[in-house]
C-alpha cells in the first residue's frame, strides 16, 4: 500500500505537520525577483544562517542543483533536520539572494538523519598560518611566505559560482579594496590581496587570469601586482580551506561551499577571520591599516 506516494514498508513516515516561518529581517527592493523553490535539506548551520538545499529546477532561473542559501529565520533551524523537505521563496535582489517564507515538512525513517552538521575546526586569532603552496594566474608557484612583511587579505572563490552574494560578492569587495589600495601607495606597498579558487580542475591559470583581469577592470593591461588569483593541487587547496574552516563539496558543475576571508599579519599569523558575506570592503581596509600601522 502507498500513501501519497510514500511506501510504509520502507519505514518512512511523513509527519502531518508542516512548519512555516515568516522572515521580516531582510527587506527587498522594488526590483527584487521572487521564485518558488522546493527541495531537500542537505545540511544547515544556524550560526551562519545558512542552509544547503538540493532543489528541483527553478523555472526561469536555474536548473536543479544543490546550493547554499541564506535563511535568516532563526527558529527554523531549531526544528529542521537533514533530509526534511523545504518549500520557500527565493529572493534575488541585485547582488543579494536569500530564501524566506519557508515551510519545512519532516520526514523520518529507521535510519534517521543527523539533526545538525558537523562544525568545522578553525584557527584561533594569532595562530601561525601554514606555508601553503599554490599556482597563480601566471602559472607561477607561490607560497604564503612570499607575502611576509605585508598584510595579506585572503578569500576563497570559484569562477563558476552562480550566486551573486557568494563568490561574486567576495570578488567585487576585493575589487573595491584593490582600487582603494591603488589610490594610497603607502598601504599598497604593505598589503596584498589573494583570491584562492576551490575549483582547481576548472580554474586554470588562464581562467583565473581572465577572471581576475575582468574584476580589476584593467583586462590585458593587468599586472596583478596588488591582487593575485591562485589555485593549486586539489589536496593542497582542500588542506588550506580546511585550516581556515571552509567546507566545500562538488555537486556536478557546481560547488556547495561556505565562505571564509582571512587577514594575515606581516609575520604570518592570523589576525581576523570572517565567516560569511556580511563584511564590507571598509572592514578589510580597516584591518589592513591596523595590522600595518599605515593610515
C-alpha positions as CSV (number, residue, x, y, z in Angstrom):
1,X,0.0,0.0,0.0
2,X,1.2,3.5,-0.8
3,X,0.0,6.7,0.9
4,X,0.5,9.9,-1.1
5,X,3.4,8.2,-2.9
6,X,5.1,7.0,0.3
7,X,5.7,3.3,0.8
8,X,5.2,2.5,4.5
9,X,7.1,-0.8,4.0
10,X,10.2,1.4,3.7
11,X,9.5,2.7,7.1
12,X,9.2,6.3,6.0
13,X,6.7,8.5,8.0
14,X,5.6,11.8,6.7
15,X,4.7,13.9,9.6
16,X,1.3,15.7,9.3
17,X,2.7,19.0,10.4
18,X,4.4,21.5,8.2
19,X,6.3,24.2,10.0
20,X,6.2,27.6,8.4
21,X,8.1,30.8,9.1
22,X,7.9,34.4,8.1
23,X,11.1,36.4,7.5
24,X,11.0,40.0,8.4
25,X,14.7,40.6,8.9
26,X,15.5,41.1,5.2
27,X,13.9,43.8,3.2
28,X,13.8,43.6,-0.6
29,X,13.9,46.5,-3.0
30,X,11.2,47.2,-5.6
31,X,13.3,45.5,-8.2
32,X,13.6,42.1,-6.4
33,X,12.5,39.0,-8.2
34,X,10.9,36.0,-6.4
35,X,10.9,32.4,-7.4
36,X,9.2,29.5,-5.7
37,X,11.5,26.6,-4.8
38,X,11.2,23.1,-3.3
39,X,13.9,20.7,-2.3
40,X,15.6,18.6,0.4
41,X,17.7,19.9,3.2
42,X,21.3,18.6,2.8
43,X,22.9,20.5,5.7
44,X,22.5,23.6,7.8
45,X,24.3,26.0,10.1
46,X,22.3,28.1,12.4
47,X,25.2,30.3,13.5
48,X,25.9,31.2,9.9
49,X,22.2,31.4,9.0
50,X,22.8,29.1,6.0
51,X,21.0,26.0,4.7
52,X,22.2,23.8,1.8
53,X,19.3,22.6,-0.3
54,X,19.1,20.1,-3.1
55,X,16.3,21.6,-5.1
56,X,14.4,21.0,-8.2
57,X,14.6,23.2,-11.3
58,X,13.6,26.8,-10.6
59,X,11.9,27.8,-13.9
60,X,13.3,31.0,-15.3
61,X,16.3,31.0,-13.0
62,X,18.4,27.8,-12.7
63,X,18.3,24.1,-13.3
64,X,18.1,21.5,-10.4
65,X,21.2,21.7,-8.2
66,X,22.5,21.7,-4.7
67,X,23.3,25.1,-3.3
68,X,23.8,27.0,0.0
69,X,21.2,29.8,0.7
70,X,20.9,32.4,3.4
71,X,17.8,31.8,5.6
72,X,17.5,34.4,8.3
73,X,14.7,32.7,10.3
74,X,16.5,31.5,13.5
75,X,13.5,29.4,14.7
76,X,13.6,27.4,11.5
77,X,16.9,25.9,12.4
78,X,15.6,24.6,15.7
79,X,13.1,22.3,14.0
80,X,14.7,21.3,10.7
81,X,16.5,18.1,10.1
82,X,18.8,16.8,7.4
83,X,16.5,15.1,4.9
84,X,13.5,17.3,5.5
85,X,11.6,18.8,2.6
86,X,11.6,22.6,2.4
87,X,9.4,24.9,0.3
88,X,10.4,28.5,0.2
89,X,10.6,31.7,-1.8
90,X,14.0,32.5,-3.3
91,X,14.5,36.3,-3.5
92,X,17.1,37.7,-6.0
93,X,17.7,41.3,-5.3
94,X,20.6,42.7,-7.2
95,X,23.7,41.1,-5.7
96,X,21.8,39.7,-2.8
97,X,19.9,36.4,-2.5
98,X,18.1,34.7,0.3
99,X,15.1,32.5,1.0
100,X,12.1,33.4,3.0
101,X,8.6,32.1,3.9
102,X,10.0,28.6,4.4
103,X,7.7,25.6,5.0
104,X,9.5,22.6,6.4
105,X,8.0,19.1,6.3
106,X,9.6,16.5,8.4
107,X,10.5,13.1,7.0
108,X,11.7,10.4,9.4
109,X,13.0,6.9,8.7
110,X,14.6,4.0,10.6
111,X,17.9,5.4,9.6
112,X,17.2,8.9,10.9
113,X,19.5,11.6,9.6
114,X,21.6,13.7,11.9
115,X,19.9,16.9,13.1
116,X,22.8,19.2,12.6
117,X,26.0,19.4,10.6
118,X,29.5,18.9,12.0
119,X,31.2,22.1,12.8
120,X,34.5,22.8,11.0
121,X,37.6,23.5,13.1
122,X,39.0,27.0,12.9
123,X,42.3,28.6,13.8
124,X,42.4,30.9,16.8
125,X,43.5,34.5,16.4
126,X,47.3,34.7,16.5
127,X,47.7,31.1,15.1
128,X,50.6,30.5,12.7
129,X,49.3,30.1,9.2
130,X,50.9,27.2,7.3
131,X,53.0,28.0,4.3
132,X,50.6,26.7,1.7
133,X,51.8,26.3,-1.9
134,X,49.7,27.5,-4.8
135,X,49.9,28.4,-8.5
136,X,48.9,31.9,-9.5
137,X,47.2,33.3,-12.6
138,X,50.6,33.4,-14.4
139,X,51.3,29.7,-13.8
140,X,53.9,30.7,-11.1
141,X,54.3,28.7,-7.9
142,X,53.7,30.9,-4.9
143,X,53.8,30.4,-1.1
144,X,52.1,32.4,1.6
145,X,55.6,33.1,3.0
146,X,56.2,35.2,-0.2
147,X,54.0,37.8,1.4
148,X,55.8,38.1,4.7
149,X,56.4,41.8,5.5
150,X,52.9,42.7,4.2
151,X,49.4,42.2,5.4
152,X,47.7,39.6,3.4
153,X,43.9,39.6,2.8
154,X,42.8,36.2,1.5
155,X,39.5,34.9,0.4
156,X,38.1,31.7,-1.3
157,X,36.1,31.7,-4.5
158,X,35.5,29.7,-7.7
159,X,34.8,31.4,-11.0
160,X,31.7,29.5,-12.0
161,X,29.8,30.3,-8.7
162,X,26.3,31.3,-9.8
163,X,25.2,33.1,-6.6
164,X,25.7,36.9,-6.6
165,X,26.2,37.1,-2.8
166,X,28.8,34.4,-2.6
167,X,32.0,34.4,-4.8
168,X,30.9,37.3,-6.9
169,X,30.4,39.5,-3.8
170,X,33.8,38.4,-2.4
171,X,35.5,39.4,-5.7
172,X,33.5,42.6,-6.0
173,X,34.5,43.5,-2.4
174,X,38.2,42.7,-3.2
175,X,38.0,44.8,-6.3
176,X,36.9,47.8,-4.2
177,X,39.7,47.1,-1.8
178,X,42.2,46.9,-4.7
179,X,41.0,50.2,-6.1
180,X,41.4,51.9,-2.6
181,X,44.9,50.5,-2.2
182,X,45.8,51.8,-5.7
183,X,44.9,55.3,-4.5
184,X,47.2,55.1,-1.5
185,X,50.7,54.0,-2.4
186,X,52.0,53.5,1.1
187,X,49.3,51.0,2.2
188,X,49.5,49.3,-1.2
189,X,53.2,48.6,-0.6
190,X,52.4,47.0,2.8
191,X,49.3,44.9,1.7
192,X,48.4,42.2,-0.8
193,X,45.2,40.5,-1.8
194,X,44.9,36.8,-2.8
195,X,41.8,35.0,-4.1
196,X,42.1,31.3,-3.9
197,X,39.9,29.0,-6.1
198,X,38.4,25.9,-4.7
199,X,37.8,24.6,-8.2
200,X,41.4,23.8,-9.4
201,X,40.2,21.4,-12.2
202,X,38.4,24.2,-14.0
203,X,40.1,27.3,-12.7
204,X,43.4,27.0,-14.5
205,X,45.9,29.9,-14.5
206,X,44.4,31.0,-17.9
207,X,40.8,31.1,-16.5
208,X,42.0,32.9,-13.3
209,X,43.9,35.5,-15.3
210,X,40.8,36.3,-17.4
211,X,38.5,36.3,-14.3
212,X,40.9,38.5,-12.3
213,X,41.6,41.0,-15.1
214,X,37.9,41.4,-15.6
215,X,37.4,42.2,-11.9
216,X,40.2,44.8,-11.8
217,X,38.9,46.4,-15.0
218,X,42.4,46.5,-16.5
219,X,41.9,43.5,-18.7
220,X,45.0,42.8,-20.8
221,X,47.0,45.6,-19.0
222,X,46.6,44.0,-15.6
223,X,49.9,43.1,-13.9
224,X,48.4,41.5,-10.7
225,X,50.9,43.4,-8.5
226,X,48.4,44.0,-5.7
227,X,45.8,41.3,-6.2
228,X,46.6,37.7,-7.3
229,X,44.4,34.8,-8.1
230,X,45.5,31.3,-7.5
231,X,44.6,27.6,-7.0
232,X,46.8,24.5,-6.7
233,X,46.9,20.8,-6.3
234,X,43.4,19.6,-5.1
235,X,44.8,18.1,-1.9
236,X,46.7,21.3,-1.0
237,X,43.7,23.5,-1.8
238,X,41.5,21.4,0.5
239,X,44.1,21.4,3.2
240,X,44.2,25.1,3.0
241,X,40.4,25.5,3.1
242,X,40.2,23.1,6.0
243,X,42.7,25.2,8.0
244,X,40.5,28.2,7.7
245,X,37.3,26.3,8.4
246,X,35.9,26.4,4.9
247,X,33.8,23.4,3.8
248,X,33.1,22.6,0.2
249,X,31.7,19.7,-1.8
250,X,31.4,19.3,-5.6
251,X,27.9,18.8,-6.9
252,X,28.2,18.3,-10.7
253,X,29.4,21.6,-12.2
254,X,28.7,23.5,-9.0
255,X,30.4,23.5,-5.7
256,X,28.5,23.8,-2.4
257,X,30.7,25.8,-0.1
258,X,30.8,28.1,2.9
259,X,32.7,31.4,3.0
260,X,35.9,32.4,4.7
261,X,38.0,35.6,4.4
262,X,41.2,36.0,6.4
263,X,43.6,38.7,7.3
264,X,47.1,37.5,7.9
265,X,49.7,39.7,9.6
266,X,53.1,40.5,8.1
267,X,54.7,37.9,10.3
268,X,52.4,35.1,9.0
269,X,49.8,34.9,11.8
270,X,46.0,35.0,11.7
271,X,44.7,38.4,12.6
272,X,41.0,38.1,11.8
273,X,38.7,35.5,10.2
274,X,35.4,36.5,8.5
275,X,32.9,33.6,8.2
276,X,30.2,34.9,6.0
277,X,29.4,37.6,3.5
278,X,28.3,40.4,5.8
279,X,31.7,42.2,5.8
280,X,32.4,45.2,3.7
281,X,35.5,46.5,1.9
282,X,35.9,49.1,4.5
283,X,36.2,46.4,7.2
284,X,39.2,44.8,5.4
285,X,40.8,48.2,4.7
286,X,40.5,49.0,8.4
287,X,42.1,45.7,9.3
288,X,45.0,46.4,6.9
289,X,45.5,49.8,8.5
290,X,45.5,48.3,12.0
291,X,47.9,45.5,11.0
292,X,50.4,47.6,9.1
293,X,50.1,50.8,11.2
294,X,49.6,52.8,7.9
295,X,46.6,55.1,7.6
